[in-house]
Amino acid sequence: MSTEHEKIEIGGLSITGLPRRDWRVEEVAALFALPFNDLLYAAHWVHRGTFDANTVQVSTLLSIKTGRCPEDCAYCPQSIRFATGVAEHDLVPLEEVRSAASRARAAGATRFCMGAAYRGPKDKDLEPIIAMIKEVKALGMEACVTLGLLHDGQAERLAAAGLDFYNHNLDTSASYYRQIITTRTYADRLDTLSKVRAAGIKVCCGGIVGMGESRADRVDLLQTLATLEAHPESVPINDLVPVPGTPLADAEELDAFEFVRTIAVARILMPRSQVRLSAGRSAFSDELQALCFFAGANSIFYGDKLLTTDNPSCNDDAALFARLGLQPEPIHPSS
């Protein structure tokens, strides 16, 4: 089924399966305010028109450098400013990356993501990371890295190595951003995204909810993502994992239905993007995850850890997929 030349009318809104980059804040807020069943119907209609509704892209994430980050992101246990007891380590050996990527591929992952706790890498830092990217690509997997802010010329070097995706989240709305991070600006993040896009690398960019932000902030975040120069090919939606020692350790848990609404609105706004259930999923019930998949989430992380926080085991995910009739996206021959 294709929705590309069709539309549905719900709550006074005209919804199509065509990508738009002119979404107004008022329209996004109206989507959030729809009755829950209407919103889920619209999101699933859009999702089914673009993707196989029973296939989920699977990624695995490895922390290749952990801790001692100079930034003050209020949610992050890797900041040098907070006493969280995170186990710090420098850049891991190439062999460790090769082994982890091989295990991920055997478990069904098609994309291998590597995260390093930098404010931004120095040019010399890129050499071993480029070698890691090439190892992942040699296994027939997509390669993704998250390294922080990029300087001129660095995105081009990563692209030349064969990097498929660069992850750099906006985290929250521009207006709430200073409540979460003060050591880099929203403009800094947008600048790195522009560098990545100009180098021909696919963009992985989303945010974190449950950090004390309002619905209006969630509206603004998604509206910003949906009005970038091109929609991110991958949109991770993270639910805050409160970590003792961080400023957000006692943050109030976000209502589960509000999380599903966020997934559904992201799907409608960015119909061709992979919307990923990311951090926080280990606390989700199977029923909540099923709602998210119905609402348009079609990507997850496999593996017990996401950088430093827990994630459901591969066995748990395989059992859930079996119960729901879902299947992992196969590795594409061109990858």
Backbone torsions as a table, in degrees:
resi	resn	phi	psi	omega
1	MET	NA	140.1	176.5
2	SER	-123.0	136.4	177.5
3	THR	-101.6	6.8	-168.1
4	GLU	-66.1	-21.6	178.6
5	HIS	-121.4	24.1	179.8
6	GLU	-126.9	170.4	174.7
7	LYS	-154.4	159.6	172.9
8	ILE	-125.5	151.3	179.5
9	GLU	-112.5	119.6	179.4
10	ILE	-138.9	126.1	176.3
11	GLY	57.9	33.6	-179.4
12	GLY	79.9	3.0	179.7
13	LEU	-104.6	139.5	175.3
14	SER	-100.3	117.1	-174.2
15	ILE	-116.8	130.3	177.4
16	THR	-123.9	173.1	175.1
17	GLY	-95.3	13.1	-179.5
18	LEU	-91.6	137.5	176.2
19	PRO	-64.2	137.1	174.7
20	ARG	-126.8	148.9	175.6
21	ARG	-121.8	16.7	-177.6
22	ASP	-118.8	26.6	179.9
23	TRP	-62.6	131.7	176.0
24	ARG	-93.4	150.5	-179.9
25	VAL	-54.2	-40.0	-178.1
26	GLU	-63.1	-36.7	178.9
27	GLU	-68.5	-41.7	-179.9
28	VAL	-65.4	-41.0	178.0
29	ALA	-62.8	-37.1	179.0
30	ALA	-66.8	-35.4	175.5
31	LEU	-62.3	-47.3	178.9
32	PHE	-58.5	-32.6	-174.4
33	ALA	-85.8	-4.5	179.4
34	LEU	-60.9	150.8	169.1
35	PRO	-52.7	142.9	-171.4
36	PHE	-54.8	-45.1	-178.4
37	ASN	-64.9	-38.8	178.4
38	ASP	-64.5	-42.6	-179.7
39	LEU	-64.0	-44.5	179.9
40	LEU	-64.9	-38.6	177.6
41	TYR	-60.7	-47.9	-178.3
42	ALA	-63.8	-43.2	-179.0
43	ALA	-65.2	-42.2	-179.4
44	HIS	-68.4	-36.2	177.1
45	TRP	-60.5	-45.8	178.0
46	VAL	-63.9	-45.0	-177.2
47	HIS	-61.2	-47.6	-176.6
48	ARG	-67.5	-24.8	179.0
49	GLY	-75.6	-15.8	-176.6
50	THR	-116.1	-36.9	-174.8
51	PHE	-120.2	163.2	165.9
52	ASP	-71.3	115.1	-172.8
53	ALA	-68.8	-9.7	-178.2
54	ASN	-113.5	17.4	178.8
55	THR	-120.6	136.2	-177.4
56	VAL	-126.5	127.2	175.6
57	GLN	-73.7	135.9	-175.7
58	VAL	-117.3	127.0	177.0
59	SER	-119.5	160.7	171.7
60	THR	-127.9	140.8	-175.5
61	LEU	-118.0	130.6	177.8
62	LEU	-123.7	132.0	173.4
63	SER	-81.4	111.3	-178.3
64	ILE	-92.2	-13.3	172.0
65	LYS	-151.3	121.4	-171.7
66	THR	-119.2	133.1	171.2
67	GLY	84.6	173.6	178.7
68	ARG	60.5	31.5	175.6
69	CYS	-78.9	133.3	-177.4
70	PRO	-76.9	-8.8	-178.0
71	GLU	-73.3	165.3	-178.6
72	ASP	-117.5	33.5	178.7
73	CYS	-56.1	119.7	-168.3
74	ALA	-66.0	-15.3	-178.0
75	TYR	-96.1	-8.5	-162.0
76	CYS	-100.5	122.5	178.0
77	PRO	-74.1	-6.9	-178.0
78	GLN	-91.6	-3.1	179.5
79	SER	-69.3	136.2	178.1
80	ILE	-68.2	-12.8	-176.5
81	ARG	-83.5	-13.7	-175.2
82	PHE	-119.6	142.8	178.3
83	ALA	-92.6	93.6	-176.1
84	THR	-114.7	-7.9	179.9
85	GLY	73.4	15.9	179.9
86	VAL	-64.8	141.4	178.8
87	ALA	-77.1	110.3	-175.9
88	GLU	-84.7	147.4	170.7
89	HIS	-156.2	150.3	175.8
90	ASP	-76.1	-176.1	-177.2
91	LEU	-54.9	129.2	-176.7
92	VAL	-73.7	157.6	178.5
93	PRO	-65.4	154.1	179.5
94	LEU	-58.2	-39.1	-178.2
95	GLU	-61.9	-35.4	178.7
96	GLU	-66.1	-38.4	177.2
97	VAL	-66.8	-44.1	179.7
98	ARG	-58.9	-45.1	-178.8
99	SER	-65.9	-43.9	-179.4
100	ALA	-64.7	-40.2	179.3
101	ALA	-66.9	-37.9	178.2
102	SER	-64.2	-41.4	177.8
103	ARG	-65.1	-40.2	179.8
104	ALA	-63.1	-42.8	179.4
105	ARG	-62.7	-42.7	179.7
106	ALA	-64.0	-28.7	179.7
107	ALA	-83.5	-5.1	176.1
108	GLY	109.7	2.5	179.3
109	ALA	-74.2	140.8	176.6
110	THR	-106.3	-12.3	-179.7
111	ARG	-132.5	134.5	179.0
112	PHE	-115.4	120.1	-174.8
113	CYS	-109.4	138.1	-178.1
114	MET	-124.5	127.5	-177.9
115	GLY	-117.3	134.5	178.0
116	ALA	-126.6	133.1	-176.8
117	ALA	-80.3	77.8	173.7
118	TYR	-115.7	152.8	160.6
119	ARG	-67.3	-41.0	175.0
120	GLY	-172.8	143.6	-176.8
121	PRO	-74.4	146.0	167.6
122	LYS	-77.3	160.2	-178.9
123	ASP	-56.7	-39.3	-179.1
124	LYS	-67.6	-25.3	179.1
125	ASP	-67.8	-23.0	-174.5
126	LEU	-73.5	-27.1	-174.9
127	GLU	-56.3	-54.7	179.4
128	PRO	-66.4	-29.7	179.2
129	ILE	-70.5	-36.7	175.6
130	ILE	-61.3	-40.0	176.9
131	ALA	-62.6	-37.6	177.7
132	MET	-64.8	-43.4	179.3
133	ILE	-58.4	-43.9	-178.7
134	LYS	-65.0	-36.1	177.3
135	GLU	-64.7	-43.2	179.0
136	VAL	-63.2	-44.5	-179.9
137	LYS	-63.7	-33.6	179.9
138	ALA	-65.2	-22.0	177.6
139	LEU	-84.0	-2.7	-179.5
140	GLY	84.4	16.6	-179.5
141	MET	-104.4	157.9	169.3
142	GLU	-74.8	144.7	-179.7
143	ALA	-113.3	135.8	177.8
144	CYS	-134.8	142.3	173.7
145	VAL	-132.3	155.0	170.4
146	THR	-132.7	113.4	-171.4
147	LEU	-127.3	4.1	-178.1
148	GLY	91.9	-152.1	-176.4
149	LEU	-70.9	139.3	178.8
150	LEU	-107.4	142.4	175.9
151	HIS	-95.1	169.5	-179.5
152	ASP	-55.6	133.7	176.3
153	GLY	89.8	-18.9	-176.5
154	GLN	-72.9	-40.5	178.5
155	ALA	-61.3	-38.1	179.4
156	GLU	-64.3	-38.4	177.6
157	ARG	-65.4	-40.5	178.2
158	LEU	-66.3	-39.3	178.4
159	ALA	-64.0	-40.5	180.0
160	ALA	-64.3	-27.3	178.3
161	ALA	-77.8	-10.5	178.9
162	GLY	101.7	11.9	-179.0
163	LEU	-59.5	133.3	-180.0
164	ASP	-90.1	-46.2	-173.9
165	PHE	-130.6	144.6	169.3
166	TYR	-121.7	124.0	178.8
167	ASN	-93.1	127.4	175.4
168	HIS	-154.4	96.8	-173.9
169	ASN	-77.9	149.8	171.4
170	LEU	-81.1	-20.2	176.3
171	ASP	76.2	-54.3	-176.7
172	THR	-155.7	-167.1	179.9
173	SER	-73.5	159.7	177.4
174	ALA	-61.9	-35.8	-176.4
175	SER	-75.7	-27.8	-179.4
176	TYR	-93.7	-10.7	-170.9
177	TYR	-54.7	-42.4	-176.5
178	ARG	-68.8	-15.0	174.4
179	GLN	-76.1	-15.8	-174.5
180	ILE	-111.4	-38.4	-174.7
181	ILE	-140.8	134.1	176.3
182	THR	-120.9	-8.8	-173.0
183	THR	-92.0	-5.2	169.8
184	ARG	-148.8	156.7	-174.3
185	THR	-99.0	165.2	174.6
186	TYR	-61.5	-38.8	179.1
187	ALA	-62.4	-35.3	176.3
188	ASP	-58.8	-44.4	-178.8
189	ARG	-65.3	-44.5	179.8
190	LEU	-63.7	-34.6	178.7
191	ASP	-64.9	-42.7	178.1
192	THR	-63.8	-40.8	177.5
193	LEU	-60.2	-39.6	178.2
194	SER	-64.4	-40.5	178.4
195	LYS	-62.7	-43.1	180.0
196	VAL	-62.5	-47.4	-178.7
197	ARG	-63.6	-42.3	-178.8
198	ALA	-64.2	-28.3	-179.8
199	ALA	-81.7	-5.1	178.9
200	GLY	86.5	15.8	177.4
201	ILE	-92.7	141.0	177.3
202	LYS	-70.2	147.9	-175.4
203	VAL	-100.1	130.9	170.9
204	CYS	-114.1	110.8	-173.0
205	CYS	-151.5	125.9	177.3
206	GLY	-149.1	-136.1	-177.3
207	GLY	-164.0	-174.9	-179.4
208	ILE	-122.7	132.9	176.1
209	VAL	-114.0	162.3	-178.4
210	GLY	87.1	20.5	179.9
211	MET	-99.3	18.0	-177.6
212	GLY	91.9	4.2	179.2
213	GLU	-74.3	163.0	177.5
214	SER	-91.0	169.6	172.9
215	ARG	-59.7	-37.2	179.1
216	ALA	-58.0	-35.0	176.9
217	ASP	-68.5	-38.3	177.5
218	ARG	-66.7	-38.5	174.8
219	VAL	-59.1	-48.5	-177.4
220	ASP	-64.1	-40.5	178.9
221	LEU	-59.4	-51.1	-177.5
222	LEU	-66.9	-35.4	177.4
223	GLN	-64.8	-37.7	177.2
224	THR	-64.4	-45.8	179.3
225	LEU	-61.2	-40.3	-175.4
226	ALA	-78.1	-7.6	179.5
227	THR	-117.6	15.2	171.1
228	LEU	-64.2	170.7	-177.8
229	GLU	-58.1	-28.0	170.1
230	ALA	-150.8	148.4	179.3
231	HIS	-63.7	139.8	172.7
232	PRO	-57.7	137.5	178.0
233	GLU	-68.4	-25.9	178.4
234	SER	-131.9	132.4	-177.1
235	VAL	-126.4	93.3	176.9
236	PRO	-76.5	130.0	174.2
237	ILE	-110.4	110.3	-177.8
238	ASN	-99.0	137.4	170.2
239	ASP	-99.0	128.1	-174.9
240	LEU	-51.7	132.0	169.3
241	VAL	-103.0	103.2	-177.3
242	PRO	-66.8	125.3	-177.5
243	VAL	-113.3	124.5	177.0
244	PRO	-54.1	135.2	-178.4
245	GLY	100.3	-18.4	176.2
246	THR	-93.2	157.3	179.5
247	PRO	-60.5	-20.7	-178.3
248	LEU	-101.3	19.1	-177.6
249	ALA	-58.5	-30.7	-176.9
250	ASP	-109.4	22.6	-179.6
251	ALA	-61.8	142.4	179.6
252	GLU	-71.7	136.2	-178.0
253	GLU	-65.0	137.1	178.1
254	LEU	-74.1	139.0	176.2
255	ASP	-56.5	134.5	-175.6
256	ALA	-61.6	-39.1	179.6
257	PHE	-67.0	-31.6	176.9
258	GLU	-67.2	-35.2	176.1
259	PHE	-64.3	-44.6	179.0
260	VAL	-62.2	-40.9	176.3
261	ARG	-56.8	-40.8	-179.4
262	THR	-63.2	-42.7	176.5
263	ILE	-60.8	-47.0	-176.4
264	ALA	-63.5	-43.0	179.9
265	VAL	-66.6	-40.3	176.8
266	ALA	-58.5	-41.6	179.8
267	ARG	-63.5	-42.8	-179.5
268	ILE	-66.8	-42.5	-177.3
269	LEU	-69.2	-35.4	-174.7
270	MET	-127.6	73.9	-167.9
271	PRO	-64.1	-24.0	-177.3
272	ARG	-102.6	1.9	179.2
273	SER	-85.1	149.9	168.9
274	GLN	-82.0	121.8	179.8
275	VAL	-99.3	119.2	-170.7
276	ARG	-107.1	132.4	166.0
277	LEU	-77.3	115.4	-173.2
278	SER	-114.0	-127.6	-175.3
279	ALA	-59.3	147.5	178.7
280	GLY	96.6	-9.7	-174.2
281	ARG	-67.0	-23.9	-179.4
282	SER	-64.0	-21.7	179.0
283	ALA	-93.1	-2.7	-177.8
284	PHE	-82.6	140.9	170.9
285	SER	-72.4	162.4	175.0
286	ASP	-59.8	-36.6	-178.9
287	GLU	-65.9	-39.3	178.1
288	LEU	-65.7	-42.6	178.2
289	GLN	-62.8	-39.1	178.8
290	ALA	-61.6	-41.2	176.1
291	LEU	-61.1	-40.9	-179.9
292	CYS	-64.4	-41.7	178.0
293	PHE	-63.8	-40.4	178.2
294	PHE	-64.5	-35.7	-178.1
295	ALA	-76.1	-6.1	174.4
296	GLY	122.3	-0.6	173.8
297	ALA	-67.6	131.7	-179.1
298	ASN	-143.3	32.7	175.9
299	SER	-155.1	141.6	176.2
300	ILE	-141.5	168.1	167.9
301	PHE	-98.1	128.9	169.3
302	TYR	-88.4	146.7	172.9
303	GLY	120.2	154.8	-172.6
304	ASP	-75.1	-17.3	-176.8
305	LYS	-131.4	142.4	167.6
306	LEU	-114.8	98.4	-172.8
307	LEU	57.1	-86.7	-178.8
308	THR	-124.6	-1.4	-178.1
309	THR	-110.0	159.0	-175.3
310	ASP	-71.4	155.5	178.0
311	ASN	-144.5	151.8	177.5
312	PRO	-57.4	149.3	179.4
313	SER	-71.9	160.0	177.0
314	CYS	-59.6	-37.3	179.5
315	ASN	-64.3	-41.4	178.1
316	ASP	-62.5	-43.0	-179.7
317	ASP	-66.4	-40.0	178.6
318	ALA	-62.7	-38.7	178.6
319	ALA	-67.0	-40.6	178.6
320	LEU	-65.7	-43.6	177.7
321	PHE	-57.4	-42.7	-179.2
322	ALA	-63.6	-41.1	-179.9
323	ARG	-65.2	-34.4	-175.6
324	LEU	-94.8	-6.0	-177.1
325	GLY	72.6	27.9	178.0
326	LEU	-94.1	156.8	176.4
327	GLN	-136.6	147.4	177.0
328	PRO	-68.4	146.2	174.6
329	GLU	-64.2	132.9	-179.6
330	PRO	-72.9	159.4	173.6
331	ILE	-70.6	128.6	-179.1
332	HIS	-80.3	139.9	-179.8
333	PRO	-55.3	-28.2	-177.0
334	SER	-82.7	-8.5	-176.5
335	SER	-68.1	NA	NA
